[in-house]
Each structure stands twice: as structure tokens, then as C-alpha cells.
Amino acid sequence: MDQDHGITPGAAGGLGKSTMRRVSQRLIPFLLLCYVISFLDRVNVSFAALQMNRDLGFNADVYGTGAGLFFVTYCLFEVPSNLLLFRFGATRWIARIMFTWGLVAAGMAFVVGPYSFYGMRLLLGVAEAGFFPGVLFFLTLWFPAAWRGRVIALFMSGVAISGLIGSPVSGLLLTLDGFLGLRGWQWLFLLEGAPAIILAPLCLLYLQDGPSRAGWLPAAEKAWLAATLQAEHAAASLKPKSTSVRALLNPRVLLLAATYFSNVLMINGIQFFLPTILKSFGLSNVQTGFVAAIPSCAALLAVLWWGRHSDTRKERYGHAAAANLLAGVALLVFVLLGDPAQRVAAVTVALAATLAFTAPFWTIPPTFLSGVATAGGYGAISSLGVLGGFLAPKFIGWQHTVTGDYGVGLGVIAVFAMLMSCVFYVVGRRLAGDGAQEAMAHAPVRGHAR
């Protein structure tokens, strides 16, 4: 195909820029919207807790356990889900994931006690497992390596957008308390679970598993993109062959998983307890929602800028390690400060740096994995890493029940993340050897996906 159009793989120029601009404009907004909804349905329990905990008699330990149980089944089903995605096709599997998680997320409105709360959070983890790494794998079917840092940054900005939009909306939804006989937290779950159900069938209409199936892409652009991706795949095939099982035991996969684990500890420690901490400053539910959006606003800017900066410098390990280290320092400062305004400023830096880490970090796996091993590797890193999603709320909730203070748990997490960042930078670059920059080993491209 590339010969018919005189296409040279990797030679971007005007054709490459126009191609990636068109692909980005087509795919990224839709995937970003899906991820915003995904993350919102995962963490909206933090706002529901402002009413639900009192209604159902939950203490901080019960709430923390339930919030974290999502990640137990999410972890267990992440790799199997991603291998099924590879078998049945990313588009179809992502649509299935969205439909089932939407049903379960809306069903959270009907929990009546600790055990039904635990059960629904476990079921939500099963339903959503595979979505995040599945989309990362989907992006490798469309975006050459030189564009992935900024593209993943755009996708990861969904976490920040979820907080920026979701926090005020969740606070406002709690004001529906008593409407049609339902409590505000029940309306929150019902209304925020519905969009995933609606968007699921649109995935089948809007997304395709690679440029060869994209009727909306002009022939010349389709040929350039297919040739570029095929050239990268050919280069990857020269690496030692790896199966999905071997990917799980790869030392670099395990290092990435451990580092991601420290990052997930921080983001979930912040996301699941920030509304409760802010409410303790004397704020109303609505005020809590708007103040909680401040860190997300900064995080949105940080993740986009840091991902682009990583692409420009063609470096990944240092960018990821620096962001995670800064996040740990800022979170520790948040714990040690007493003034509410200063604490909001510190947690803003912590959340911004925590999310900025993800853009360069997730470009690393495809540099040493290929084919089914890439899907399995993404799933392994994500599933092992998100165990932090269970431990963070469980540990912090237990610490609060015992000591009456959220600071101890958050402080321990911050210190661990700082130490892990240093290990990741030193050991990660050593494992990569002279190819520490291999994430950008392909021909440099100066055009930016928009």
C-alpha cells in the first residue's frame, strides 16, 4: 500500500502531521470522554460518602475497605480482560466493558449496608477491569511511538477533567436529596452511571481497530500511517520474542508495576479522602465540590505539559521519576501543614505531579514488548499497580479509625512514593541499558497531534 502512494515509513512531513492531527481529532475526544466517565464512576463514592456513610452507619474503616475492594477484582481480572481484548478486538471489548460498568455503577444507588456495599464495589472492579490498559493498547494501533507521550497525556488528562467537572457536579447532585424519595447520594450514583451505558454502543460505531478499517481516513494518510506502524512493528519483532506469560515475569514489567503501585497509592489516597478532609474545614457539600476541583484544574495543565515536554526531550524515565518524587514531597507537606489554604495548595501540587507522572510512564512498555505481550504487559502493570488502589483507602481509613487522623496514612504513602521514585530512576535506566531512551528510538517527529 505504501508503495502505491510513494510513502516512506516514518517520514512525517506535512502528510504525517495532517494524518496524526486527523486521527487525534477523531479518536482522542471520544476516548477522553469515556475515561472521564470511567474515573468518575470509580471515585464518586468519595462524594457519596458525605451522606451515605451517615445514612448506612459506615465508619472510616468500612468506607475505606469498600472503596478499596474495587481494586481487588479490578486487579484479578485486568490481565484476563486484556488478553480477551486482544482476541476479540479492542473496540468490541471496550464497548462491553463500558456497558457492564455503567450498569453496576448505577446499581450502587441501592446498597443498604456494609456487605452490599462491599459486593457492589467488587462487582464494579470486575466490570471495569481492562478498560484503562485496553485503551492504552488501542492507542498503539493508531499512534506511532513519537506521538504517544502527548497522546497518552491527553488521555490521562481525563483523571483531572473528571475531578474538575465531577467534583462540583457530584456536590450539586447531593442537593437532590429527597427528590422522588431517593437520597442525594443515590441520585449521584444513578445519574453518573448512565453515561457509560449510553456511550457503549457508540464505541462500535465510532472506533476501529487500526487505520485499515477507517473509512474516514484519506487513502494517502491511511497508507502513511499503516506503513509507519508496520515499520515499528517490524522493528519490535526483531526483539527477543515474548509471550504474555513471560511479560508478567519480565523484571522491567515488575519494576514498572511497583512504581505504578506507589503512584496509585497517592492518587487514590487523595481522591478517596480529599472531599472528607475538605468538608472538615467547615465547607458545605457544594463548596467542597468546587474546592476539590482546584487540584484537578492544575493537574489537567500539568499532565498535558509534562507529556509534551517528555516527547520534546525524548526521555521517559527521568520525567516519570521526577513527577512521582515531587508528588510524594508535596503530599508529605500537605500532611505536615495546618493552615487550610496552604494544605489546598500542597495537595494541588501533589495531584498535579501524580498525574503528570502517567504520561511519560505509559510510553515505556511498548519499547520492550510487542504483540500480545504488549497487551499482557499493560494489563500486568496496571493490575499489579492498582493494588495500591485497595491498600490506600483501606490503610488510611483504618489509621483514621484508630488515631482519628488521616495524616499518618497519607504520610507513609508519600515517603514510600519518594523512595520508589529514586529506585525507578536508577534501576529502570540500568535495566534499559544504553536504550534508556529507546521509547523515542524512532525517527524524531516535530509535528504535534492536536
Secondary structure, DSSP 8 states (H G I E B T S, - for coil): -TTTTT--TT--HHHHHHHHHHHHHHHHHHHHHHHHHHHHHHHTHHHHHHHHHHHHT--HHHHHHHHHHHHHHHHHHHHHHHHHHHHH-HHHHHHHHHHHHHHHHHHGGG--SHHHHHHHHHHHHHHHTTHHHHHHHHHHTT--HHHHHHHHHHHHHHHHHHHHHHHHHHHHHGGGTTGGG--HHHHHHHHHHHHHHHHHHHHHHH--SSGGG-TTS-HHHHHHHHHHHHHHHHHHHTS----HHHHHH-HHHHHHHHHHHHHHHHHHHHHHHHHHHHHTTT--HHHHHHHHHHHHHHHHHHHHHHHHHHHHHT--HHHHHHHHHHHHHHHHHHHH---HHHHHHHHHHHHHHHHHTHHHHTTSGGGT--THHHHHHHHHHHHHHTHHHHHHHHHHHHHHHHHS-SHHHHHHHHHHHHHHHHHHHHHHHHHHGGGTTGGG-S--------
